[in-house]
Amino acid sequence: MKKTLLLVLILAGLISCNRHDKFSISGSVKGARGEMLYFEHSALLKTTVLDSVRLRPNGSFRFKSERPLYPDFYRLRLNDKVITFAVDSCEKITIEAHPLNFATDYIITGSQTSSQIQLLRKSVMNIQELADALSSVMNDNERNEKIVVIEKDIDIHKKMACKLILQNPHSAAAYFAIYQKVNNTYLFSPYVSADRPYCAAVATSYNAYMPEYERSKNLYALVMDAIRTDRKAKENEAWNQVLATRGTGYINIVLPDKNNVQRKLSELVGNVILIDFSAYESKESVDNTFALRELYTKYHNRGFEIYQISLDQNKQLWQQSIENIPWTCVRDLNGPNTKYASSYNISTIPTSFLMDKKGNIIARSLGFEELKKTIEKNL
């Protein structure tokens, strides 16, 4: 009987939501008689006033609006003070507030996500208040002491935000958390390695649940750019390390070919060598193989060699693919997990390195025409 009653109540709620397709926000701001209260939508790029009311003697108000297609943010504004809340369905949210502490100490019911947003906002507003109190007339000791307190409070805030994010990364509160600022600086950034997992958790979750949502697209693109930027920085660091070893100039590679014969990169030194990391099972394989064949045919008799490291998962496919390959082609038993991919910091394929006759690596992943010119110059 209890289960039946619960089912009826759930169905009744769904029917009511579908019938009205609106959400409501109501309550009172006691002590604000005659003040204008604005109801606004906070979109990704702009804030729009949806409605307004001059508060009655008891401060009561009520607004209604169409439910958003995706979870989104709205706010009540009294003068320059703002209450932010989230809506993702046809909620009936109630807010009781006072004009003196309108933005922080209100009581909100009907939306757990909005209650979480209230905690996040209040925490950041307290930190911002401490930051605003910093003054150029303070002596260094006093200023440093206050900065230490601010940094400690930011750490406490971020731990709270991280816990909230991990509990429900596709919630509006999680999204709100990673976009909070102090002194107009984001507290979370995907470009900071410690922050990236939390930004990525929200981005991935939003992209999975709401791939067409502009907020999802924007955040996902930001996180992916941060990952690419970090990867590029690591590649540059590895490249600089390689350049710093000029004289030895390269990391030797020793791997078996298709006949299980150990082939050393060092045995080819004295030639101009193209070290090629690629995979025959990749979509770029055909174009890469044609390019390598052209280079090998044109320059091999003049002292040009190719040492190709296969990162193929499938050993049998690799063996079949290289049956008629004339240059040195090797493969680790671990396939793409070879230690040499890490040694040369390979993150994308194909990736190539050009080595001169003295064993110095002189270029990485050049375009085809530039590669030909550099080979000819060093033969």
N, C-alpha and C positions, 0 to 999 in steps of 0.2 A: 504493500500500500504506500509506504514511504517512497519507494523507488518510482512508483507511478506518479505520485504528487510532484516529485522532483523533476521528472521528465516533462510534466505538464507546465511547470513553472518555466523551465528552460525554453520549451517551445513557445510559450506565451511571450517570453522576452524576445526571442528571435522574430516572431511575427510582428511584435510592436516596433522593433527596430526597422524591419523591412518596410513596414507601413509608413512610418514617419520619415525615415531616412534623414534624420536631423539629430544634432546633439544640442544640449542646452547648458548654459552656465548661469547660475543664479546665486543669490546671497545678499549680503548687506555690507556696507562700509559705514559703521556707526560713527557719528561725529563729523560727517562730511556733507551735511545738508546743503543742497544747492550747487555742489561741485559737479563738474562734468566728468563722467566715467566713460572711457573709450574701450571698445572691444575690437581687437586687431588680429590680423592673420600675419604670422611671421614666416614668410616664404624663404626660399633659399637665397634670393637676391634682394628682396625688398619687403617692407612691412606695409600692410594695407589696412586702413580703417574700415571695418565692416559695419559698425553701428555705434551709437553713443546714447547716453541718457543723462539727464540732470537728476542727481540723486534726490530722492524724496526725504521728508523729515526723518524717517526711520532708517535712511540710507539703503533701502532695498533696491535691487536691480534684477533684471532677467534678460538674457539674450538667447537667441536661437540661430543656428546656421546649418547649412547642408553639411553632412558628414564628409570628411575628406576621402579621396580615393585611397590614399596611403596615410600612415601615421604622420601627423604634422603638428606644428607648434602654433599656439595662439597666446594672446596676452590681454590683460586688463591694464589700462594705464590711467593713473590719477595724477594729474600734473606731470612731473618728471619721474614718478615712481611707477614701477612695473611689476606685475605678477605674471610669470610665464607658466603655461601648462600645456600638456599634450593631449591630443585627441586622435583616436584611431577607429572609432565606431560611433554609435549613437549614445554616448555617455550622458549622464545627468550629473554634472559636476556642481558642487556647492562650495562657495568661498565666503568665509566670514573674516572681515579685516577691519583695520583702524587706520585712519590717514597718517598717523605719526610713524608707524612701522609697517606701512602698507606692503612693501616689497619683500619683507622677510617673515614676519610673525603672524601671518594669516593662518587660518584653519581651513584645509581643503579636504573634501570628501568626495567619493565617487570615482577616484582615479589614483590607483597606487603609483602609477608611473609619474603622475604630477606631484605626488608627495615626495618621490625620490628626487625629482627635479628641484623641488623646494629645498631639500637638504643640500644638494650640490650648489645651488645659487647662494644660499646663506653662507656656506663655507667659503666660497670664492669672494663674496662681498666683504666678509670679515678680513680676508687676506688683502684685498684691495684697499680697505680702510687703513691697514697697517702700512701698506706701500705708499699711500697718499700722505701719510704722516712723516715720511722721510723728508728731511730738509737739508738744503745746502749749508745752512748755518750751524748744523750739528758738528761736533768734533768727530774725528775719525773713530774713536772708541765707541761713542754713543751710536753712531751710524752703523758700525759693524755689528754691534750687539743686536740692533733692531733687524738688520738683514739676516742674522742667524735665526732669529725668531720667525721671520717670514719664510725662510727656507724650510724650517722645521714644520711650519703649518702647511706649506705646499706639499711636503712629503706625506703628512698625515692625510691631507685631502686626496692626493693621488692614490694612496692605498685604499681609501674608501671607494673612490671612483673605479679602481681596477677590480675590486671585489664585485661591485655592481655590474660592471661590463661583463665579467666572466659568468655571472649568474644568468644573464639574459642579454646576449650581444645584439639581438635584433630588436630590442626595445628602444623606444624614443628616448628614454633616460640614458641609455648607453651611448646613443648618438650624441645627445646633448653634452654628455660628460667630456667627450674628446674634442669638443669645440669651445670649451670654456677658456677664458683669457684672464690674465692679470697684467696690468699695464700694456694692454693691447697685444700681449704675447700669448700664444696658445700654450696651455699647460701640457698638452699631449701633442707630439709631432711624429708622423711616420718616418721622418728623416733622422730621428733619434733612436738608436738601436733598442734601448730599454723600453721605449714607448710603442715601437712598431707592432709587437704582438697584439696589443690591445686595440690599436687602430685597425690592424688587419682582421681581428676577430669581428669587429663591427662591420667593416667593409665587406668581408666575405659573407657574413650572415645577411646583411641588407641585399647584397647582390644575388644571393640564393633565393631569398623570399620575395624580393621586390626588384627584379633586374631592370625594369623599365622606369623606375622612379628616378627623378633627377638627382635627388640626394644620394641614392645608391650609386649612380653613375659617377657623380662628382667625387665621392669619397673613395670609390674603388680605383678610379684613375689616379687620385693623389697617392694612394698607398703603392700602386704599381710603379709610379714614377719614382717614389722613394726607394723601392727595391732595385729598380734599374740603376738609379744614381749610386746606390751603395755598391752594386755589383761592378759598375764602371770604375768606381774609386778603387776597389780591390784589384781590378785588372791593371789599373795604372800603377798601383803600388807594386804588384808582382812584376810588371814590365820594368819599372825603375830598378827593382832588385836584380833583374836579369842584366840590365845595362850596367849596373854597378860591378858585375862580375866579369867585365870585358877582360880578355886574356884567356880565361877558360871559356867564358861567353855563353855556355849552354849547360843544361842539366842532361847528363848522358841517359839514354834509354836503352834498355836491353830486354827484348821481348821475342817470342817465337813467331816465325812466319807460318804460312799454310802447311809447310812440311815439318813443322815443329823444330825448325833450326833456329837457334838463338841468333838474332841479328842485332848488332850494336850500332847505335847512331854514330859513335866515335869512329867506327871503321870507315865512314864516308868522309871524314874531315880531310880537307885538301881540295874538295869540290865545293861549289856553291850548292847549298842544300835547302830544299823547301821541306820543313817539318809540318806535316798536315794532320790535324786531328779532325776526323770526320766519321760518318757512319753510312754504310751502304743502304741501310734500311730507312734513312731519313729522306724527306721529300726533296732536299737539296742535292741528293747524291748524284743524279744524272748530270746536272749542270756542272757540279764540281769535278766529276770524273772526266767530262769532255774538256774542261779547262786544263786539268792536270795532263791529259794526253797531249794536248797541243803544246804545252810547255816542255814536256819530256821529249816529244818528237823533235822539236825545234832546237833544244839546247843540250840534250844529253851528250851528244858527241863532242861538245865543247867543254864538258866538265860540270854538268848540272845533274844533280841527283834529287830524288824525292824519297823521303822517309815518312811513310804514312802509318799513323796509329789509328786502328779501327776501334771505335767505341760502340760497335754493334752488340746488341743483346744476344742475337741469334748467331751462334758460331757456324752452323751449317749454311745459313744464308750468306754469311761473309765469305766462306770458302768458295761457294758457287760464284759469287759476284767477282772475286779477284782471280778467277781461273786464268784469264788472259791479260792480267795487269803486268806490265813490264818492270815497274819500279818496286822498291822494297815496301812491303806492306805487312805489318805485324798486328797482333791482337793479344791483349792480356786475357788470362782465363777468367778474370773478374769483369770482363767486358767494359761497360762504361764506368765501372767503379775502380778502374786502375789507378794506382797511386800517382801515375804520371799526369793524369788529368788535373790532379790537385797541385802537383809540382809546377805545372805550367799555368795553373789558375784558369782552366778551361771552363767557361760558363755557357758558351753557345758553340754550336757546330754549323758549318765548318769553321775552324780557327787555324791559321797557319802562321809560321815563323820562318823568316828567311835568314839563313846563316851564310856568312862569307867563307872564303877558303881558309882563313885563319881560325875559324871556329867561333867567331863573334856573331851573335844574333843582331841583325841590323834593321829588322822591320817586323811588324806584326799585322797580319790580316790586311794587306794592301789590296786595292782594287786591281782588276786583272791587267789593265793597261799599265798602271804604275808598277805592278809586280814585274812585268816583262822588261820595262826600262831599267829597273833596279837589278834584275838578273844580268842583263847585258852589260851593265856598268861594272859588275863585279866578276864577270867571267875572265 
